[in-house]
């Protein structure tokens, strides 16, 4: 009965558009009140224990680094460098967004931060150049999925804490899958650009590439500094967040686009975003603890193995469950609730938890593009000045390259594991 009340109250609150953190917290409170098995102190203890991890210190640092990056003009310089590289292709500005996102992903670690930054910089320019507003939105929103895949990644940090795996291995493991996703996104852009005769920019040259590189090389080196330090062992992935903040502050003063009067606003926004995310993590920790305590993982394992003994069939079923959940829940909540359930299953099947972390992250990031809880969808639609229904229709074609990339990454685990096994034995 208490478990039924937990699930029903959670679904009802979600249906009533209650914020996901409060929905999980209130339904968990109902469970504790009805079960009578645990004192309410356990609820408070689990909420605090869910966020008291040293590794979680990386989250506010990467959020702050992303805010500083946007304020310091780093996004604009990276966009200009990407323009010099691929702008001359058919539909060049759309390719520029994807290439710029590959670079930006190596700094912020957040899909929402990247979506906001790229939308602000690029959508207006794309529309002025003759690109449809909806297609421009689709390119920006789908490329933002790369944010948590190409390291560093806030989602990887959360997964690593729950699954008790190496954050460094996850960071390195997301590198090649990120390029697989970018390749298929660029293929769709090129196909659509040729079909609809989208414009191309002026033909590039080595002098243009060199000029844009000189303007933005310090920003381009940021991902190299962060990832290189982790691989070499100069600092931990958690400390990499602090390094990213310091590097962003230094570039802010070098580029002279940052003013001290902007600092309170940046810090306030970063604190607000961090507090919101940590509250969701804490309530999701309680919700997930209840599911584990009620042995939902055993029930799920028995159900999946009763359908099939084939590990690939079970893996596909798990991914379908995650894709469905991504339509209705926030990414961190999905991870905290499902990782304790699914990781023992995939480990029993012989899959590496690091590989599954990358697969799971791509899964939940696709969910950020789907209504009714798709945060990236809402951000890009707002900046592009389109309704959610219109934005959803425009993003539909971009699901194809993302799902194809997911299938390839699922069935070829070596794409994820080759670099961690080579660099981080």
N, C-alpha and C positions, 0 to 999 in steps of 0.2 A: 504493500500500500504506500509507504513513504516514497519508494522509488517511482511508483506511478505518478504520485503527486509532483515529484521533482520534475519529471519529463513533461507532464501535461502543463504544469504552471509555466515551465520554461517556454514551451511552444506557444502558449496563450500570450505571454508577455512579448514574445518576438512578433506575434501576429498583430499585437497592439502597438508595434513600433517602439517598444521600450528599448533604450540603449542596451547593447549586448552585455556590458559589464553589470548593470543593474539586474538584467533578466537572470543571469547566472547566479548573482548574489542573493536575490530574493527567493528564487526557487530552491537554492541550497539551504537558506534559512528555514523554509517550509519543511524541508526534509529533516533537519535537526530537531525542529519542534515536534514533528509527528513521530519520528522513530523512537525517541526517548533512549536511544542506545548510547548517545554521546552528550556530554555537557556542551553548552554553547561556547565554552572556552576553546574547544577543539576547532570550531569555526574560525575564531579569531587567530588561533595558532596556525592553521593551515593557510589562511590568507597572508599572514606575515612570512611564513616559511616559504611560500611560493615565490617570493621576490627577494629573499635574502641569499642571493648567490653572487659571489665575486664577479663571475663572468657577466652578469647583467649590468655591471658598471659601464660596459662598452655601449649600451643602448643610448643613454643621454649624450655621450660623447659623439657618437655618429650622427645623432639628430642635430646637435649643435654644429658639427662640422658641415652638414648639409645646408643649414641656414646661413652660415658664414660664407660658404661657397657661392650661394646665390647672390648674397649682398656684395661680395668682393668682385663681382664681374667675371668670375672664373667660368661660369656657364657660357657667357657670351664669347669668350676667347676660344673655348673648346668647340663651340658651334662654328666659329669662323675657320678653325683648323680643319674640322670635318668637311666643311664646304669646299675647301681647297683640294681635298682628297677625292671626293666622290660627287661633287656638285655637277660635273659635266655629264654624268650619266642621265639617261632618260628618267624624268621624275627625280632629278638630282637632290632637291631640297628635302624630299622624304627620306632618301638614303642618308642624307646628312644627319637627320634626327636620330636614326638608328645608330650610326657610327658615333655620334656625340653621346648617346646614352651608354654605349659600351664603355666610353672613357669615364663619364660621370659616375657610372655604377661603381667604379673603383674608389670612390670617395665617400658617398653619402650612405650607401647600404639600405636605402629606403625607396620603395616604389612610389609612394605618395609624394615625397620630397622631389624626386626626379620628375614626376608627372607635372607637378606645379611649376618647377623651374623651366622645363622644356615647353610647356604650354604657353607660359608667359613670353618666352623668347621667340617662339617659332610660329604659332598658329596664325597670328596677325600677318607675319611675313609671307607665309604660304598662301593665304587668301589674296593678298595684294599681288602675288605672282601668278594668280590664275588657278590655283588648286581649289577644289571643292572644300568647303569648310568641314563637312562631315568626314571626308577622307583624311583631311589633315588631323582631325581629332582621333580617328582610328589609328593612324600611324603613331602619334604621340602616346596614346593610351597603351597600345600593344607593346611598344618598345619599352615602356616603363616597367614591364614585367621583368626585364633584364636586371633591374635595380637590385633585387635580393638574390639573383642567381650568380651574377658576376661579383666576386668578393670585393670588399667586405659586405656583410649582410646581417641586418638586425634579426631577420627571421632565422638565419643559421645559428645565431647566438642562442635564441630561445630554444630551438630544436636540440642543440648540443647539450644544454643544461638538462633538459628533460630526459633525453635519450642516453645521457652520460657518454658522449663521444667527443672526439677531438674537434674543437672549433677550427683549428688550423687546417685539419684535413678536409673539413667541410668547405672552408674558404677556397682551398686549392681545387677541390673536386668540382666546384661550380664553374670553373673557368671555361673548360671546353664545352660543356652543355650550353653555356651562355652564347658561345659563338655559333653553335648549331641553331639555336633559336634565331639569332640575328641573321643567319644565312637564309632561312626560310622566310623571314619577314621581308628581307630585301628582294627575294625572288618574287614574292607577291606584289611588292611595290613596282618592280620592273615590269612584270606582266601587265599590271593595271595601267602603268604609265604608257606603255606601247599601245595598248588597246584603246585608251582614251586620249592619246596624243598629248600627254602632259608635257610642260616645257622642260628644257634643260638649261643649266646655267652656262656661263662662258667656259670655253675649253680651259682646263687647268694647265699649269706649267710648273716646272720645278722651282722657278723663281717665286711664284705665288705660294706654293707649299712652304718654301723656306721662309718667306715673309710672315705667313700666319704662324709658322712654328716658332719663330723668334718672339712673336707677341705673346704666345701662350705656352711656351715650353715649361715654365715653372708649374703651371696648372697640370700639364700633361705628365709631369714627373710625380705628381701626388700619388696616383695608384701604384707606381713603381716603388716609391718610398714605403708605402703602407704594406704592400704584399711582399716586397723584397725583405723588409725587416722581419716579417713573420716567418718566411721560409728560411732565412739565414739564422734566425733565432735571436736577433738583437732585442726584440720585444715580443710579448705575448699578444694574441688577438685582442684581448681586453685593453692592454696598453696601447694597441694600435689606434683605438678610438681617440685617446688623449693626444697621440702624435698627430692624427688627422686634424684635430682642433687647433693645435699649435701651428701646424703647417698652414692651415687656412687663415689664421690670424696674421701670420707673417706675410702671406701673399696679399691679404687685404691692405696692408700698409704699403707694400711694394707697388701694387697697382693703383693706389691712391683713389680707390672708389668706395672706401669704407670710412665712415665718420663715427666718432665716439658717441655722438648723440643717437646713433642707430642701435647701439649696443643694448640698452635696456629693452627695446622692442624685441630684438633677436633672442635675448636671454628669456624673456617672458614667454615668447612663442615656444621656445625649446622646452622650458619647464612645463608648460601646459601640455604639449604633445607627450613628453615623457611621463607625466603624472597620469594622463589618460591611458596610455599604453600599460603602465605598471598596474593601474587599478584593474584593467581587463585581465592582465596576467594573474593577479592575486585572486580575483573571483573565479577565474577559469581553473586555477589550481585547486580550489575547494571543490568545484563541480567535478573535475577529473578525479580527485581523490575519492569522492563518493562513488563514482562509476567503478573505479578499481576495487574499492572496498566491497561493493556489491557483486564483485566477480563478473562484471560485464565482459571483461577481456576473455574469460574462459568461455562464456556463452558465445561470444563472437568467433572465437577460435573453433569451437565445435560446429557452429553454423557453417563457417566457410569450408571446413574440412569435410562436412557432410555433403556439400555440393560437389566438391572436386578435391582430388588429392594432387592434382597438377599444380606446381608452384606458380606457373605463369597465369593460369586461370585465376588462382587466388589473388595474385598481384593485380590483375586487371579488375577484379571485383573490388579490391581495396581502393583502387584509383577511381572507379566509378562512384564509390561512396564518398570519397574526398571531393570529387568534382560536384556532386550534388550538394554536399555540405557547404562548399564554397559559395553557392548561390545565396545562402541565407545567414552565414556567420562570418565574423571577422577572422582574419588569418591567424592571429596569435591564439585566439580562443580554440580554433580547430586543432592547432598543434598541441596545445596543453591537454585537451580532452582526449585526442585520439592517439597521440604518440605512445602513452603507456599501454594502450590496447593493441596497436598495430606492430610496434617494434618487436615484442616477443614473438609475434606470428611470423614476421619476415625473417627474424633470426633463426627460428626453427626451420624455415624453408631454405636456409643457407645463403640468404642475401646479406650484404654488408650494410649495417645501419647508416654509414656515411652515404652510400649510394641511394638508400631509401630517403635520406634527408633531402637530397637534391631533387629526387622525383616528387616527394611530398611538397616541397617548396614551390616547384613549378605548378603543381596541381592547385594549391591554394592561391597562388598569384593569378591564375586564370580566373579564379573566383572574384578577384577584385575588379574584373571587367564586366561582371554580370549583376543585374539588378536582383533583388532589391537592396543588397548591402554592399555593392561594388564601390569601394571608396575611390579608386582611381577613375572609374567611370564618372562619378559625381564631380570630382575635381576638374577633369578635362572638359566635361559638358558645361560646367559653370564658366570656365575661362573662355571656351569657344562660343558661349552664349547660345547653346542649343538645349532643347528639352531632353529629358532623360530618355523618353521613348525614341526620339530622333537619333540621339547618340547611340542607343543600343542597336538600332538598325544599321547604323554606319559601321559599328565595330564588328558586326556579324562575320564579314569576310575574313577578318583577322583571327578569328578562332581557328580557322583551318591550319595555318602554319604553326600556331601554338600547339594544337593537338597533335599534328604530325611530329613536331619536335618532341613532345611528351612520349609518343609511342616509340620513337627511335631511342630516346634516352632510357626508356624502360627496358627495351629488349637488347640493348647493347650496353651493359653495365660498365664495360671497360672505358667508355667515353668519360665516365665520371671518375673511375678509380685509377686510371693510368698515371695521372700526375701525382695524386697523394701517395701512391705506392712507390713512385720514383723519387719524389722529393722529400717525403716525410716518413721514411721507414722507422 
